[in-house]
Amino acid sequence: MLAGVVLASGPAAAGDHDNGAPDAVRRAVEAGEIKSLADILASVRGKLPGEVAGVEIERQRGRWIYELRIVGEKGHLYEAYVDARSGEIERIKEK
């Protein structure tokens, strides 16, 4: 279950002036540059150590990355970094 979704931006890298802005994200999805959040959540379902509790998207070095906050069993917190173009989980770290 998705408890909340946050589209936020972190520090912008050079050339990433529209980092995480909703209009920039929408344009990237419409252009086929990245997958939609719904597609990403469907592709990672069952591969994460818990339930998605929050989402951010940002551009890092010219690439869009979804950052998923996960609440696992026993209340453990994780962050999963997912490539927005391919949908591949790049890494999961415990917080």
Residue pairs with C-beta under 8 A, 6 or more apart in sequence:
1 51
1 52
2 41
2 52
2 53
2 55
3 51
3 52
3 53
3 54
4 53
4 54
4 55
5 37
5 54
5 55
6 54
6 55
6 56
7 20
7 22
7 25
7 55
7 56
7 57
8 20
8 56
8 57
8 58
9 19
9 20
9 21
9 58
10 19
10 20
10 56
10 58
11 19
12 19
12 59
13 19
13 59
13 60
13 61
13 62
15 62
16 59
16 60
16 61
16 62
18 24
18 59
19 58
19 59
20 56
20 57
20 58
20 59
25 34
25 57
25 64
28 34
28 64
28 84
29 35
29 36
33 64
33 85
34 64
34 84
34 85
35 43
35 84
35 85
35 87
37 55
37 57
37 66
39 87
40 66
40 82
40 84
40 87
41 52
43 87
44 68
44 80
44 82
44 87
44 89
47 89
48 68
48 70
48 78
48 80
48 89
48 92
49 70
49 72
49 73
49 76
49 78
49 92
50 70
50 71
50 72
50 73
50 76
50 78
51 70
51 71
52 68
52 69
52 70
53 69
53 70
53 71
54 68
54 69
55 66
55 67
55 68
55 69
56 66
56 67
57 64
57 65
57 66
57 67
57 84
58 64
58 65
58 67
59 65
63 83
63 84
63 85
64 83
64 84
64 85
65 81
65 82
65 83
65 84
65 90
66 81
66 82
66 83
66 84
67 79
67 80
67 81
67 82
68 79
68 80
68 81
68 82
69 77
69 78
69 79
70 77
70 78
70 79
70 80
70 92
71 77
71 78
72 78
76 94
77 94
77 95
78 92
78 93
78 94
78 95
79 92
79 93
79 95
80 89
80 91
80 92
81 89
81 90
81 91
81 92
82 88
82 89
82 90
83 90
